[in-house]
Each structure stands twice: as structure tokens, then as C-alpha cells.
Amino acid sequence: MSSMGGKKMYTCKLMTYADRRGGQFKNNKVLIRVGGGWQDLEFFLLEHSSLMASDVVVRSFGATGNTNHGWRN
């Protein structure tokens, strides 16, 4: 067992993109690093639903460098 108690850290990124019809509307999507690529967070959580029952810690790492605003679900 790992020293983290079996917990894993995942890298996520927020993508902001414009629609194809002229860019009037902006959409956001959260992607998670899985293996050698990126997967939509929604699909990842559906496939790994056992993570929902465990303690999940979410932290935001913004441009300000302040990482103390994490929250625990």
C-alpha cells in the first residue's frame, strides 16, 4: 500500500472554448489526466463512481498562487 493510504492525486485542467458559430458563447470543460491523455471529468467520475463514496479533496491552483482555499466534500 502507498504511503498516501491508497489515495491518488489527479491532474485536472479547465478548458474554455467558443462555439463554432462565431464564438458568441463560451463553454467550460474540466479535463482530467488519465494515462497518456485527457478525459472529460464527467465521464471519469461515472466510470470511477467508487471515488464518490470516499473522501475527495479539491484544491484550486489559480494564478494568485494561493492554494489554501481547498474544500473537502
mmCIF file of the N, C-alpha and C atoms, coordinates in Angstrom:
data_MODEL
# 
_entry.id   MODEL 
# 
loop_
_atom_site.group_PDB 
_atom_site.id 
_atom_site.type_symbol 
_atom_site.label_atom_id 
_atom_site.label_alt_id 
_atom_site.label_comp_id 
_atom_site.label_asym_id 
_atom_site.label_entity_id 
_atom_site.label_seq_id 
_atom_site.pdbx_PDB_ins_code 
_atom_site.Cartn_x 
_atom_site.Cartn_y 
_atom_site.Cartn_z 
_atom_site.occupancy 
_atom_site.B_iso_or_equiv 
_atom_site.pdbx_formal_charge 
_atom_site.auth_seq_id 
_atom_site.auth_comp_id 
_atom_site.auth_asym_id 
_atom_site.auth_atom_id 
_atom_site.pdbx_PDB_model_num 
ATOM 1   N N  . MET A 1 1  ? 0.851   -1.188 0.000   1.00 0.00 ? 1  MET A N  1 
ATOM 2   C CA . MET A 1 1  ? 0.000   0.000  0.000   1.00 0.00 ? 1  MET A CA 1 
ATOM 3   C C  . MET A 1 1  ? 0.894   1.247  0.000   1.00 0.00 ? 1  MET A C  1 
ATOM 4   N N  . SER A 1 2  ? 0.475   2.286  -0.637  1.00 0.00 ? 2  SER A N  1 
ATOM 5   C CA . SER A 1 2  ? 1.263   3.510  -0.710  1.00 0.00 ? 2  SER A CA 1 
ATOM 6   C C  . SER A 1 2  ? 1.209   4.269  0.602   1.00 0.00 ? 2  SER A C  1 
ATOM 7   N N  . SER A 1 3  ? 2.138   5.189  0.775   1.00 0.00 ? 3  SER A N  1 
ATOM 8   C CA . SER A 1 3  ? 2.167   6.000  1.992   1.00 0.00 ? 3  SER A CA 1 
ATOM 9   C C  . SER A 1 3  ? 0.992   6.968  2.065   1.00 0.00 ? 3  SER A C  1 
ATOM 10  N N  . MET A 1 4  ? 0.277   7.150  0.958   1.00 0.00 ? 4  MET A N  1 
ATOM 11  C CA . MET A 1 4  ? -0.884  8.040  0.932   1.00 0.00 ? 4  MET A CA 1 
ATOM 12  C C  . MET A 1 4  ? -2.153  7.302  1.352   1.00 0.00 ? 4  MET A C  1 
ATOM 13  N N  . GLY A 1 5  ? -2.052  6.054  1.779   1.00 0.00 ? 5  GLY A N  1 
ATOM 14  C CA . GLY A 1 5  ? -3.229  5.310  2.197   1.00 0.00 ? 5  GLY A CA 1 
ATOM 15  C C  . GLY A 1 5  ? -4.093  4.868  1.034   1.00 0.00 ? 5  GLY A C  1 
ATOM 16  N N  . GLY A 1 6  ? -3.492  4.635  -0.132  1.00 0.00 ? 6  GLY A N  1 
ATOM 17  C CA . GLY A 1 6  ? -4.251  4.181  -1.284  1.00 0.00 ? 6  GLY A CA 1 
ATOM 18  C C  . GLY A 1 6  ? -4.908  5.302  -2.063  1.00 0.00 ? 6  GLY A C  1 
ATOM 19  N N  . LYS A 1 7  ? -4.699  6.537  -1.668  1.00 0.00 ? 7  LYS A N  1 
ATOM 20  C CA . LYS A 1 7  ? -5.299  7.671  -2.382  1.00 0.00 ? 7  LYS A CA 1 
ATOM 21  C C  . LYS A 1 7  ? -4.411  8.060  -3.553  1.00 0.00 ? 7  LYS A C  1 
ATOM 22  N N  . LYS A 1 8  ? -5.023  8.608  -4.580  1.00 0.00 ? 8  LYS A N  1 
ATOM 23  C CA . LYS A 1 8  ? -4.322  9.004  -5.784  1.00 0.00 ? 8  LYS A CA 1 
ATOM 24  C C  . LYS A 1 8  ? -4.575  10.473 -6.071  1.00 0.00 ? 8  LYS A C  1 
ATOM 25  N N  . MET A 1 9  ? -3.576  11.162 -6.592  1.00 0.00 ? 9  MET A N  1 
ATOM 26  C CA . MET A 1 9  ? -3.747  12.554 -6.987  1.00 0.00 ? 9  MET A CA 1 
ATOM 27  C C  . MET A 1 9  ? -3.920  12.600 -8.501  1.00 0.00 ? 9  MET A C  1 
ATOM 28  N N  . TYR A 1 10 ? -4.904  13.368 -8.953  1.00 0.00 ? 10 TYR A N  1 
ATOM 29  C CA . TYR A 1 10 ? -5.176  13.511 -10.377 1.00 0.00 ? 10 TYR A CA 1 
ATOM 30  C C  . TYR A 1 10 ? -4.970  14.960 -10.785 1.00 0.00 ? 10 TYR A C  1 
ATOM 31  N N  . THR A 1 11 ? -4.432  15.152 -11.969 1.00 0.00 ? 11 THR A N  1 
ATOM 32  C CA . THR A 1 11 ? -4.237  16.483 -12.521 1.00 0.00 ? 11 THR A CA 1 
ATOM 33  C C  . THR A 1 11 ? -5.435  16.834 -13.395 1.00 0.00 ? 11 THR A C  1 
ATOM 34  N N  . CYS A 1 12 ? -5.985  18.023 -13.168 1.00 0.00 ? 12 CYS A N  1 
ATOM 35  C CA . CYS A 1 12 ? -7.132  18.491 -13.954 1.00 0.00 ? 12 CYS A CA 1 
ATOM 36  C C  . CYS A 1 12 ? -6.789  19.819 -14.608 1.00 0.00 ? 12 CYS A C  1 
ATOM 37  N N  . LYS A 1 13 ? -7.497  20.131 -15.681 1.00 0.00 ? 13 LYS A N  1 
ATOM 38  C CA . LYS A 1 13 ? -7.361  21.452 -16.295 1.00 0.00 ? 13 LYS A CA 1 
ATOM 39  C C  . LYS A 1 13 ? -8.732  21.917 -16.761 1.00 0.00 ? 13 LYS A C  1 
ATOM 40  N N  . LEU A 1 14 ? -8.922  23.224 -16.717 1.00 0.00 ? 14 LEU A N  1 
ATOM 41  C CA . LEU A 1 14 ? -10.163 23.844 -17.162 1.00 0.00 ? 14 LEU A CA 1 
ATOM 42  C C  . LEU A 1 14 ? -9.942  24.387 -18.562 1.00 0.00 ? 14 LEU A C  1 
ATOM 43  N N  . MET A 1 15 ? -10.763 23.928 -19.488 1.00 0.00 ? 15 MET A N  1 
ATOM 44  C CA . MET A 1 15 ? -10.690 24.400 -20.867 1.00 0.00 ? 15 MET A CA 1 
ATOM 45  C C  . MET A 1 15 ? -11.863 25.342 -21.111 1.00 0.00 ? 15 MET A C  1 
ATOM 46  N N  . THR A 1 16 ? -11.576 26.497 -21.676 1.00 0.00 ? 16 THR A N  1 
ATOM 47  C CA . THR A 1 16 ? -12.611 27.441 -22.075 1.00 0.00 ? 16 THR A CA 1 
ATOM 48  C C  . THR A 1 16 ? -12.544 27.566 -23.589 1.00 0.00 ? 16 THR A C  1 
ATOM 49  N N  . TYR A 1 17 ? -13.667 27.347 -24.232 1.00 0.00 ? 17 TYR A N  1 
ATOM 50  C CA . TYR A 1 17 ? -13.676 27.386 -25.690 1.00 0.00 ? 17 TYR A CA 1 
ATOM 51  C C  . TYR A 1 17 ? -14.950 28.052 -26.183 1.00 0.00 ? 17 TYR A C  1 
ATOM 52  N N  . ALA A 1 18 ? -14.869 28.598 -27.394 1.00 0.00 ? 18 ALA A N  1 
ATOM 53  C CA . ALA A 1 18 ? -16.015 29.278 -28.002 1.00 0.00 ? 18 ALA A CA 1 
ATOM 54  C C  . ALA A 1 18 ? -16.747 28.305 -28.910 1.00 0.00 ? 18 ALA A C  1 
ATOM 55  N N  . ASP A 1 19 ? -18.019 28.580 -29.128 1.00 0.00 ? 19 ASP A N  1 
ATOM 56  C CA . ASP A 1 19 ? -18.788 27.713 -30.029 1.00 0.00 ? 19 ASP A CA 1 
ATOM 57  C C  . ASP A 1 19 ? -18.329 27.921 -31.468 1.00 0.00 ? 19 ASP A C  1 
ATOM 58  N N  . ARG A 1 20 ? -18.755 27.061 -32.341 1.00 0.00 ? 20 ARG A N  1 
ATOM 59  C CA . ARG A 1 20 ? -18.316 27.086 -33.743 1.00 0.00 ? 20 ARG A CA 1 
ATOM 60  C C  . ARG A 1 20 ? -19.018 28.142 -34.575 1.00 0.00 ? 20 ARG A C  1 
ATOM 61  N N  . ARG A 1 21 ? -20.048 28.764 -34.043 1.00 0.00 ? 21 ARG A N  1 
ATOM 62  C CA . ARG A 1 21 ? -20.841 29.715 -34.832 1.00 0.00 ? 21 ARG A CA 1 
ATOM 63  C C  . ARG A 1 21 ? -20.444 31.163 -34.553 1.00 0.00 ? 21 ARG A C  1 
ATOM 64  N N  . GLY A 1 22 ? -19.192 31.446 -34.531 1.00 0.00 ? 22 GLY A N  1 
ATOM 65  C CA . GLY A 1 22 ? -18.756 32.821 -34.382 1.00 0.00 ? 22 GLY A CA 1 
ATOM 66  C C  . GLY A 1 22 ? -18.203 33.169 -33.015 1.00 0.00 ? 22 GLY A C  1 
ATOM 67  N N  . GLY A 1 23 ? -18.221 32.258 -32.088 1.00 0.00 ? 23 GLY A N  1 
ATOM 68  C CA . GLY A 1 23 ? -17.602 32.496 -30.795 1.00 0.00 ? 23 GLY A CA 1 
ATOM 69  C C  . GLY A 1 23 ? -18.386 33.357 -29.837 1.00 0.00 ? 23 GLY A C  1 
ATOM 70  N N  . GLN A 1 24 ? -19.699 33.483 -30.019 1.00 0.00 ? 24 GLN A N  1 
ATOM 71  C CA . GLN A 1 24 ? -20.502 34.297 -29.108 1.00 0.00 ? 24 GLN A CA 1 
ATOM 72  C C  . GLN A 1 24 ? -20.568 33.690 -27.713 1.00 0.00 ? 24 GLN A C  1 
ATOM 73  N N  . PHE A 1 25 ? -20.686 32.385 -27.644 1.00 0.00 ? 25 PHE A N  1 
ATOM 74  C CA . PHE A 1 25 ? -20.871 31.713 -26.366 1.00 0.00 ? 25 PHE A CA 1 
ATOM 75  C C  . PHE A 1 25 ? -19.599 30.973 -25.986 1.00 0.00 ? 25 PHE A C  1 
ATOM 76  N N  . LYS A 1 26 ? -19.204 31.129 -24.739 1.00 0.00 ? 26 LYS A N  1 
ATOM 77  C CA . LYS A 1 26 ? -18.031 30.416 -24.241 1.00 0.00 ? 26 LYS A CA 1 
ATOM 78  C C  . LYS A 1 26 ? -18.493 29.289 -23.340 1.00 0.00 ? 26 LYS A C  1 
ATOM 79  N N  . ASN A 1 27 ? -17.852 28.158 -23.483 1.00 0.00 ? 27 ASN A N  1 
ATOM 80  C CA . ASN A 1 27 ? -18.171 26.986 -22.681 1.00 0.00 ? 27 ASN A CA 1 
ATOM 81  C C  . ASN A 1 27 ? -16.936 26.570 -21.903 1.00 0.00 ? 27 ASN A C  1 
ATOM 82  N N  . ASN A 1 28 ? -17.154 25.954 -20.752 1.00 0.00 ? 28 ASN A N  1 
ATOM 83  C CA . ASN A 1 28 ? -16.066 25.432 -19.937 1.00 0.00 ? 28 ASN A CA 1 
ATOM 84  C C  . ASN A 1 28 ? -16.181 23.923 -19.859 1.00 0.00 ? 28 ASN A C  1 
ATOM 85  N N  . LYS A 1 29 ? -15.043 23.288 -19.795 1.00 0.00 ? 29 LYS A N  1 
ATOM 86  C CA . LYS A 1 29 ? -14.995 21.839 -19.632 1.00 0.00 ? 29 LYS A CA 1 
ATOM 87  C C  . LYS A 1 29 ? -13.801 21.519 -18.748 1.00 0.00 ? 29 LYS A C  1 
ATOM 88  N N  . VAL A 1 30 ? -14.000 20.616 -17.783 1.00 0.00 ? 30 VAL A N  1 
ATOM 89  C CA . VAL A 1 30 ? -12.908 20.168 -16.927 1.00 0.00 ? 30 VAL A CA 1 
ATOM 90  C C  . VAL A 1 30 ? -12.421 18.828 -17.456 1.00 0.00 ? 30 VAL A C  1 
ATOM 91  N N  . LEU A 1 31 ? -11.113 18.748 -17.704 1.00 0.00 ? 31 LEU A N  1 
ATOM 92  C CA . LEU A 1 31 ? -10.492 17.521 -18.177 1.00 0.00 ? 31 LEU A CA 1 
ATOM 93  C C  . LEU A 1 31 ? -9.573  16.980 -17.096 1.00 0.00 ? 31 LEU A C  1 
ATOM 94  N N  . ILE A 1 32 ? -9.452  15.662 -17.023 1.00 0.00 ? 32 ILE A N  1 
ATOM 95  C CA . ILE A 1 32 ? -8.599  15.013 -16.036 1.00 0.00 ? 32 ILE A CA 1 
ATOM 96  C C  . ILE A 1 32 ? -7.568  14.163 -16.771 1.00 0.00 ? 32 ILE A C  1 
ATOM 97  N N  . ARG A 1 33 ? -6.334  14.198 -16.262 1.00 0.00 ? 33 ARG A N  1 
ATOM 98  C CA . ARG A 1 33 ? -5.243  13.436 -16.871 1.00 0.00 ? 33 ARG A CA 1 
ATOM 99  C C  . ARG A 1 33 ? -5.405  11.962 -16.520 1.00 0.00 ? 33 ARG A C  1 
ATOM 100 N N  . VAL A 1 34 ? -5.541  11.127 -17.543 1.00 0.00 ? 34 VAL A N  1 
ATOM 101 C CA . VAL A 1 34 ? -5.706  9.688  -17.347 1.00 0.00 ? 34 VAL A CA 1 
ATOM 102 C C  . VAL A 1 34 ? -4.746  8.979  -18.292 1.00 0.00 ? 34 VAL A C  1 
ATOM 103 N N  . GLY A 1 35 ? -3.831  8.215  -17.737 1.00 0.00 ? 35 GLY A N  1 
ATOM 104 C CA . GLY A 1 35 ? -2.854  7.522  -18.583 1.00 0.00 ? 35 GLY A CA 1 
ATOM 105 C C  . GLY A 1 35 ? -2.028  8.530  -19.355 1.00 0.00 ? 35 GLY A C  1 
ATOM 106 N N  . GLY A 1 36 ? -2.023  8.429  -20.672 1.00 0.00 ? 36 GLY A N  1 
ATOM 107 C CA . GLY A 1 36 ? -1.261  9.358  -21.500 1.00 0.00 ? 36 GLY A CA 1 
ATOM 108 C C  . GLY A 1 36 ? -2.099  10.431 -22.143 1.00 0.00 ? 36 GLY A C  1 
ATOM 109 N N  . GLY A 1 37 ? -3.369  10.548 -21.742 1.00 0.00 ? 37 GLY A N  1 
ATOM 110 C CA . GLY A 1 37 ? -4.237  11.531 -22.381 1.00 0.00 ? 37 GLY A CA 1 
ATOM 111 C C  . GLY A 1 37 ? -5.136  12.235 -21.385 1.00 0.00 ? 37 GLY A C  1 
ATOM 112 N N  . TRP A 1 38 ? -6.159  12.900 -21.907 1.00 0.00 ? 38 TRP A N  1 
ATOM 113 C CA . TRP A 1 38 ? -7.099  13.656 -21.090 1.00 0.00 ? 38 TRP A CA 1 
ATOM 114 C C  . TRP A 1 38 ? -8.499  13.109 -21.306 1.00 0.00 ? 38 TRP A C  1 
ATOM 115 N N  . GLN A 1 39 ? -9.299  13.087 -20.225 1.00 0.00 ? 39 GLN A N  1 
ATOM 116 C CA . GLN A 1 39 ? -10.666 12.592 -20.293 1.00 0.00 ? 39 GLN A CA 1 
ATOM 117 C C  . GLN A 1 39 ? -11.585 13.616 -19.643 1.00 0.00 ? 39 GLN A C  1 
ATOM 118 N N  . ASP A 1 40 ? -12.787 13.737 -20.165 1.00 0.00 ? 40 ASP A N  1 
ATOM 119 C CA . ASP A 1 40 ? -13.798 14.614 -19.586 1.00 0.00 ? 40 ASP A CA 1 
ATOM 120 C C  . ASP A 1 40 ? -14.066 14.169 -18.148 1.00 0.00 ? 40 ASP A C  1 
ATOM 121 N N  . LEU A 1 41 ? -14.043 15.105 -17.204 1.00 0.00 ? 41 LEU A N  1 
ATOM 122 C CA . LEU A 1 41 ? -14.223 14.768 -15.792 1.00 0.00 ? 41 LEU A CA 1 
ATOM 123 C C  . LEU A 1 41 ? -15.556 14.071 -15.541 1.00 0.00 ? 41 LEU A C  1 
ATOM 124 N N  . GLU A 1 42 ? -16.592 14.486 -16.238 1.00 0.00 ? 42 GLU A N  1 
ATOM 125 C CA . GLU A 1 42 ? -17.914 13.874 -16.059 1.00 0.00 ? 42 GLU A CA 1 
ATOM 126 C C  . GLU A 1 42 ? -17.869 12.371 -16.337 1.00 0.00 ? 42 GLU A C  1 
ATOM 127 N N  . PHE A 1 43 ? -17.225 11.978 -17.434 1.00 0.00 ? 43 PHE A N  1 
ATOM 128 C CA . PHE A 1 43 ? -17.143 10.561 -17.788 1.00 0.00 ? 43 PHE A CA 1 
ATOM 129 C C  . PHE A 1 43 ? -16.227 9.803  -16.836 1.00 0.00 ? 43 PHE A C  1 
ATOM 130 N N  . PHE A 1 44 ? -15.147 10.454 -16.409 1.00 0.00 ? 44 PHE A N  1 
ATOM 131 C CA . PHE A 1 44 ? -14.234 9.817  -15.458 1.00 0.00 ? 44 PHE A CA 1 
ATOM 132 C C  . PHE A 1 44 ? -14.956 9.476  -14.160 1.00 0.00 ? 44 PHE A C  1 
ATOM 133 N N  . LEU A 1 45 ? -15.743 10.421 -13.638 1.00 0.00 ? 45 LEU A N  1 
ATOM 134 C CA . LEU A 1 45 ? -16.456 10.177 -12.384 1.00 0.00 ? 45 LEU A CA 1 
ATOM 135 C C  . LEU A 1 45 ? -17.524 9.103  -12.537 1.00 0.00 ? 45 LEU A C  1 
ATOM 136 N N  . LEU A 1 46 ? -18.168 9.043  -13.689 1.00 0.00 ? 46 LEU A N  1 
ATOM 137 C CA . LEU A 1 46 ? -19.143 7.979  -13.926 1.00 0.00 ? 46 LEU A CA 1 
ATOM 138 C C  . LEU A 1 46 ? -18.469 6.604  -13.934 1.00 0.00 ? 46 LEU A C  1 
ATOM 139 N N  . GLU A 1 47 ? -17.297 6.525  -14.553 1.00 0.00 ? 47 GLU A N  1 
ATOM 140 C CA . GLU A 1 47 ? -16.575 5.255  -14.630 1.00 0.00 ? 47 GLU A CA 1 
ATOM 141 C C  . GLU A 1 47 ? -15.942 4.857  -13.303 1.00 0.00 ? 47 GLU A C  1 
ATOM 142 N N  . HIS A 1 48 ? -15.609 5.836  -12.474 1.00 0.00 ? 48 HIS A N  1 
ATOM 143 C CA . HIS A 1 48 ? -14.939 5.582  -11.196 1.00 0.00 ? 48 HIS A CA 1 
ATOM 144 C C  . HIS A 1 48 ? -15.838 6.017  -10.042 1.00 0.00 ? 48 HIS A C  1 
ATOM 145 N N  . SER A 1 49 ? -17.069 5.568  -10.058 1.00 0.00 ? 49 SER A N  1 
ATOM 146 C CA . SER A 1 49 ? -18.050 6.027  -9.065  1.00 0.00 ? 49 SER A CA 1 
ATOM 147 C C  . SER A 1 49 ? -17.657 5.668  -7.640  1.00 0.00 ? 49 SER A C  1 
ATOM 148 N N  . SER A 1 50 ? -16.759 4.718  -7.454  1.00 0.00 ? 50 SER A N  1 
ATOM 149 C CA . SER A 1 50 ? -16.322 4.386  -6.098  1.00 0.00 ? 50 SER A CA 1 
ATOM 150 C C  . SER A 1 50 ? -15.580 5.555  -5.452  1.00 0.00 ? 50 SER A C  1 
ATOM 151 N N  . LEU A 1 51 ? -15.028 6.458  -6.256  1.00 0.00 ? 51 LEU A N  1 
ATOM 152 C CA . LEU A 1 51 ? -14.374 7.651  -5.705  1.00 0.00 ? 51 LEU A CA 1 
ATOM 153 C C  . LEU A 1 51 ? -15.372 8.559  -5.003  1.00 0.00 ? 51 LEU A C  1 
ATOM 154 N N  . MET A 1 52 ? -16.614 8.535  -5.443  1.00 0.00 ? 52 MET A N  1 
ATOM 155 C CA . MET A 1 52 ? -17.634 9.407  -4.871  1.00 0.00 ? 52 MET A CA 1 
ATOM 156 C C  . MET A 1 52 ? -17.923 9.050  -3.417  1.00 0.00 ? 52 MET A C  1 
ATOM 157 N N  . ALA A 1 53 ? -17.722 7.797  -3.050  1.00 0.00 ? 53 ALA A N  1 
ATOM 158 C CA . ALA A 1 53 ? -18.021 7.353  -1.692  1.00 0.00 ? 53 ALA A CA 1 
ATOM 159 C C  . ALA A 1 53 ? -16.862 7.615  -0.740  1.00 0.00 ? 53 ALA A C  1 
ATOM 160 N N  . SER A 1 54 ? -15.691 7.925  -1.253  1.00 0.00 ? 54 SER A N  1 
ATOM 161 C CA . SER A 1 54 ? -14.534 8.152  -0.397  1.00 0.00 ? 54 SER A CA 1 
ATOM 162 C C  . SER A 1 54 ? -14.328 9.644  -0.170  1.00 0.00 ? 54 SER A C  1 
ATOM 163 N N  . ASP A 1 55 ? -13.370 9.967  0.668   1.00 0.00 ? 55 ASP A N  1 
ATOM 164 C CA . ASP A 1 55 ? -13.032 11.371 0.917   1.00 0.00 ? 55 ASP A CA 1 
ATOM 165 C C  . ASP A 1 55 ? -12.335 11.941 -0.309  1.00 0.00 ? 55 ASP A C  1 
ATOM 166 N N  . VAL A 1 56 ? -12.879 13.014 -0.841  1.00 0.00 ? 56 VAL A N  1 
ATOM 167 C CA . VAL A 1 56 ? -12.305 13.672 -2.004  1.00 0.00 ? 56 VAL A CA 1 
ATOM 168 C C  . VAL A 1 56 ? -11.910 15.080 -1.596  1.00 0.00 ? 56 VAL A C  1 
ATOM 169 N N  . VAL A 1 57 ? -10.681 15.454 -1.858  1.00 0.00 ? 57 VAL A N  1 
ATOM 170 C CA . VAL A 1 57 ? -10.191 16.792 -1.552  1.00 0.00 ? 57 VAL A CA 1 
ATOM 171 C C  . VAL A 1 57 ? -9.987  17.520 -2.867  1.00 0.00 ? 57 VAL A C  1 
ATOM 172 N N  . VAL A 1 58 ? -10.567 18.705 -2.988  1.00 0.00 ? 58 VAL A N  1 
ATOM 173 C CA . VAL A 1 58 ? -10.457 19.503 -4.202  1.00 0.00 ? 58 VAL A CA 1 
ATOM 174 C C  . VAL A 1 58 ? -9.727  20.784 -3.858  1.00 0.00 ? 58 VAL A C  1 
ATOM 175 N N  . ARG A 1 59 ? -8.695  21.092 -4.628  1.00 0.00 ? 59 ARG A N  1 
ATOM 176 C CA . ARG A 1 59 ? -7.953  22.332 -4.414  1.00 0.00 ? 59 ARG A CA 1 
ATOM 177 C C  . ARG A 1 59 ? -7.848  23.068 -5.733  1.00 0.00 ? 59 ARG A C  1 
ATOM 178 N N  . SER A 1 60 ? -7.933  24.382 -5.659  1.00 0.00 ? 60 SER A N  1 
ATOM 179 C CA . SER A 1 60 ? -7.795  25.215 -6.839  1.00 0.00 ? 60 SER A CA 1 
ATOM 180 C C  . SER A 1 60 ? -6.422  25.863 -6.810  1.00 0.00 ? 60 SER A C  1 
ATOM 181 N N  . PHE A 1 61 ? -5.716  25.797 -7.914  1.00 0.00 ? 61 PHE A N  1 
ATOM 182 C CA . PHE A 1 61 ? -4.409  26.417 -8.027  1.00 0.00 ? 61 PHE A CA 1 
ATOM 183 C C  . PHE A 1 61 ? -4.504  27.512 -9.072  1.00 0.00 ? 61 PHE A C  1 
ATOM 184 N N  . GLY A 1 62 ? -4.876  28.716 -8.633  1.00 0.00 ? 62 GLY A N  1 
ATOM 185 C CA . GLY A 1 62 ? -5.060  29.833 -9.540  1.00 0.00 ? 62 GLY A CA 1 
ATOM 186 C C  . GLY A 1 62 ? -3.781  30.601 -9.754  1.00 0.00 ? 62 GLY A C  1 
ATOM 187 N N  . ALA A 1 63 ? -3.876  31.632 -10.534 1.00 0.00 ? 63 ALA A N  1 
ATOM 188 C CA . ALA A 1 63 ? -2.722  32.467 -10.863 1.00 0.00 ? 63 ALA A CA 1 
ATOM 189 C C  . ALA A 1 63 ? -2.199  33.229 -9.658  1.00 0.00 ? 63 ALA A C  1 
ATOM 190 N N  . THR A 1 64 ? -3.018  33.368 -8.606  1.00 0.00 ? 64 THR A N  1 
ATOM 191 C CA . THR A 1 64 ? -2.582  34.116 -7.432  1.00 0.00 ? 64 THR A CA 1 
ATOM 192 C C  . THR A 1 64 ? -1.574  33.339 -6.608  1.00 0.00 ? 64 THR A C  1 
ATOM 193 N N  . GLY A 1 65 ? -1.502  32.028 -6.811  1.00 0.00 ? 65 GLY A N  1 
ATOM 194 C CA . GLY A 1 65 ? -0.575  31.213 -6.050  1.00 0.00 ? 65 GLY A CA 1 
ATOM 195 C C  . GLY A 1 65 ? -1.094  30.843 -4.678  1.00 0.00 ? 65 GLY A C  1 
ATOM 196 N N  . ASN A 1 66 ? -2.290  31.272 -4.330  1.00 0.00 ? 66 ASN A N  1 
ATOM 197 C CA . ASN A 1 66 ? -2.870  30.962 -3.031  1.00 0.00 ? 66 ASN A CA 1 
ATOM 198 C C  . ASN A 1 66 ? -3.588  29.625 -3.129  1.00 0.00 ? 66 ASN A C  1 
ATOM 199 N N  . THR A 1 67 ? -3.023  28.597 -2.484  1.00 0.00 ? 67 THR A N  1 
ATOM 200 C CA . THR A 1 67 ? -3.604  27.254 -2.569  1.00 0.00 ? 67 THR A CA 1 
ATOM 201 C C  . THR A 1 67 ? -4.306  26.858 -1.280  1.00 0.00 ? 67 THR A C  1 
ATOM 202 N N  . ASN A 1 68 ? -4.573  27.804 -0.409  1.00 0.00 ? 68 ASN A N  1 
ATOM 203 C CA . ASN A 1 68 ? -5.178  27.493 0.883   1.00 0.00 ? 68 ASN A CA 1 
ATOM 204 C C  . ASN A 1 68 ? -6.687  27.485 0.846   1.00 0.00 ? 68 ASN A C  1 
ATOM 205 N N  . HIS A 1 69 ? -7.294  27.619 -0.328  1.00 0.00 ? 69 HIS A N  1 
ATOM 206 C CA . HIS A 1 69 ? -8.750  27.679 -0.417  1.00 0.00 ? 69 HIS A CA 1 
ATOM 207 C C  . HIS A 1 69 ? -9.340  26.367 -0.911  1.00 0.00 ? 69 HIS A C  1 
ATOM 208 N N  . GLY A 1 70 ? -8.747  25.243 -0.519  1.00 0.00 ? 70 GLY A N  1 
ATOM 209 C CA . GLY A 1 70 ? -9.320  23.954 -0.887  1.00 0.00 ? 70 GLY A CA 1 
ATOM 210 C C  . GLY A 1 70 ? -10.537 23.681 -0.027  1.00 0.00 ? 70 GLY A C  1 
ATOM 211 N N  . TRP A 1 71 ? -11.378 22.776 -0.448  1.00 0.00 ? 71 TRP A N  1 
ATOM 212 C CA . TRP A 1 71 ? -12.519 22.397 0.366   1.00 0.00 ? 71 TRP A CA 1 
ATOM 213 C C  . TRP A 1 71 ? -12.634 20.892 0.338   1.00 0.00 ? 71 TRP A C  1 
ATOM 214 N N  . ARG A 1 72 ? -13.299 20.369 1.315   1.00 0.00 ? 72 ARG A N  1 
ATOM 215 C CA . ARG A 1 72 ? -13.433 18.927 1.435   1.00 0.00 ? 72 ARG A CA 1 
ATOM 216 C C  . ARG A 1 72 ? -14.886 18.548 1.311   1.00 0.00 ? 72 ARG A C  1 
ATOM 217 N N  . ASN A 1 73 ? -15.175 17.600 0.422   1.00 0.00 ? 73 ASN A N  1 
ATOM 218 C CA . ASN A 1 73 ? -16.536 17.106 0.238   1.00 0.00 ? 73 ASN A CA 1 
ATOM 219 C C  . ASN A 1 73 ? -16.797 15.983 1.196   1.00 0.00 ? 73 ASN A C  1 
# 
